[in-house]
């Protein structure tokens, strides 16, 4: 089942990333497709899909996070700020409870300037108290599972010995720091496309 589930979630995520239909609208559509071949898989995939994913491999890493490790679904591509309201960065994945950041670095990240910026951003995350886990092309599922599990163990050890002070990061944007994110479903429905898209499906 997993071998079919991950590509299905990737397909929905990337369709949403292209702005063609939101994960919510797709879930609404497949929810009414009782008896059709593949409907159970489509409904399961829709329950895991998001509008914010930016690459198939980012989704692949998220499925390891959720399906293999059984962790709560991470926040996806959400800005993180320091305690003074300054933007630290926008990680691919974030566990806001444990403070674990997940990043998938594809081929574009090997370009020298991009790699330099990635290292600077990872340093800012760590300085704020976040644990950073990076996956790259060629990493197996087992390797990423091990990295994430080790990161969680480090976080739990650190939390056990902490003084309980507030973390040095937040996902709450300071007032007027950036425009509010408009949900894809709302944009599609505002344009009168919600019913049209599900009807075409």
C-alpha positions in Angstrom: 0.0 0.0 0.0 2.8 2.5 0.9 4.4 2.1 -2.6 1.1 3.3 -4.1 0.3 5.9 -1.4 3.4 8.0 -1.6 3.1 8.7 -5.4 -0.6 9.4 -5.0 0.1 12.0 -2.3 2.9 13.5 -4.4 0.5 13.8 -7.4 -2.1 15.7 -5.3 0.6 17.9 -3.6 2.1 18.9 -7.0 -1.3 19.5 -8.5 -2.1 21.9 -5.6 1.4 23.5 -6.0 0.6 24.3 -9.6 -2.6 25.9 -8.4 -4.9 23.6 -10.4 -6.9 22.3 -7.4 -6.5 22.3 -3.7 -6.0 19.3 -1.5 -9.3 20.1 0.3 -11.3 20.3 -3.0 -9.8 17.0 -4.2 -10.6 15.4 -0.8 -14.2 16.7 -1.2 -14.4 15.1 -4.7 -13.0 11.7 -3.8 -15.1 11.6 -0.7 -18.1 11.1 -2.9 -16.5 8.5 -5.2 -17.8 5.4 -3.5 -17.4 2.2 -5.5 -14.9 3.6 -8.0 -11.7 1.7 -8.5 -8.8 3.3 -6.6 -11.2 5.5 -4.5 -9.9 4.2 -1.1 -6.3 4.9 -2.1 -7.3 8.3 -3.4 -9.1 9.2 -0.2 -6.2 8.0 2.0 -3.8 10.1 -0.2 -6.1 13.1 0.0 -6.1 12.9 3.8 -2.3 13.3 3.8 -2.0 15.9 1.0 -1.3 19.6 1.5 -1.4 22.8 -0.6 2.0 24.1 0.6 4.5 21.4 -0.7 6.9 22.6 -3.3 8.6 19.4 -4.6 7.8 15.7 -4.9 10.9 14.8 -2.8 9.8 17.1 0.0 6.5 15.2 0.0 8.5 11.9 0.1 10.3 13.1 3.2 7.0 14.2 4.8 5.6 10.7 4.2 8.6 9.2 6.0 7.9 11.6 8.9 4.2 10.6 9.1 3.8 7.0 7.7 7.1 5.4 8.8 7.8 7.2 12.1 4.1 7.8 13.0 4.8 11.4 13.9 2.2 14.1 13.8 2.0 15.8 10.3 4.6 18.6 10.2 3.9 22.2 9.2 4.9 22.7 5.6 6.8 25.7 4.2 5.8 28.0 7.1 7.9 31.0 8.0 9.8 30.9 11.3 10.7 34.1 13.2 13.0 34.8 16.1 11.8 36.3 19.3 12.2 39.8 17.9 10.0 39.1 14.9 12.9 38.8 12.4 12.5 36.1 9.7 14.8 33.1 10.3 13.8 31.1 7.3 11.1 29.0 5.7 11.9 25.3 6.2 10.3 22.5 4.1 9.0 20.8 7.3 8.6 21.7 10.9 7.6 19.8 14.0 6.5 22.8 16.2 6.3 20.6 19.4 9.8 19.2 19.3 11.4 22.0 17.2 12.7 19.7 14.5 13.2 21.1 11.0 13.2 18.8 7.9 14.9 19.9 4.7 15.1 18.2 1.3 18.0 19.6 -0.7 17.7 18.6 -4.4 20.2 19.3 -7.2 19.5 23.0 -7.3 20.9 23.2 -3.7 24.4 22.1 -4.9 25.0 25.4 -6.7 27.6 27.2 -4.7 25.7 30.3 -3.8 22.5 28.4 -3.0 24.5 26.0 -0.9 26.1 28.9 1.0 22.7 30.4 1.7 21.4 27.0 2.9 24.2 26.6 5.3 23.6 30.1 6.7 19.9 29.4 7.1 20.6 26.1 8.9 22.9 28.0 11.3 20.2 30.5 12.1 17.7 27.6 12.8 20.2 26.0 15.1 21.1 29.3 16.8 17.3 29.6 17.6 17.3 26.2 19.2 15.9 24.1 16.2 17.2 20.7 15.3 17.9 20.5 11.5 17.6 17.2 9.5 18.6 17.3 5.8 17.9 14.7 3.2 19.6 14.7 -0.3 19.3 12.8 -3.5 20.4 9.3 -3.1 19.3 9.0 0.6 17.3 5.9 1.2 14.2 5.8 3.3 16.1 3.9 6.0 18.8 6.6 6.1 16.2 9.4 6.6 14.3 7.4 9.2 17.5 7.0 11.2 18.4 10.7 10.9 15.0 11.8 12.0 14.9 9.3 14.9 18.4 10.5 16.1 17.3 14.1 15.9 14.2 13.4 18.0 16.4 11.6 20.6 18.7 14.6 20.8 15.8 17.0 21.2 14.3 14.8 24.0 17.6 14.7 25.8 17.9 18.5 25.5 14.3 19.1 26.7 14.9 16.8 29.7 17.8 19.0 30.9 16.4 22.4 29.8 15.4 25.1 32.3 12.0 25.5 30.7 12.7 28.9 29.1 10.9 30.0 26.0 12.3 28.9 22.7 14.1 31.3 20.5 11.8 30.9 17.6 8.1 31.2 16.7 5.8 30.6 13.8 3.7 33.6 14.7 4.4 36.4 12.3 4.8 39.9 13.7 2.0 42.3 12.8 2.3 43.5 9.1 5.6 41.7 8.6 4.3 40.0 5.5 1.0 39.5 3.6 -1.4 36.9 5.0 -1.2 33.6 3.2 -4.4 33.0 1.1 -5.5 29.4 1.1 -5.6 27.8 -2.3 -9.2 26.6 -1.8 -10.3 30.2 -1.0 -8.5 31.6 -4.1 -10.1 28.9 -6.4 -13.5 29.4 -5.0 -13.2 33.2 -5.1 -12.5 32.8 -8.8 -15.6 30.6 -9.2 -13.5 27.6 -10.0 -14.3 25.3 -7.0 -17.4 23.6 -8.3 -16.1 23.7 -11.9 -12.9 21.8 -11.0 -14.6 19.1 -9.0 -17.2 18.7 -11.7 -14.5 18.2 -14.3 -12.9 15.5 -12.2 
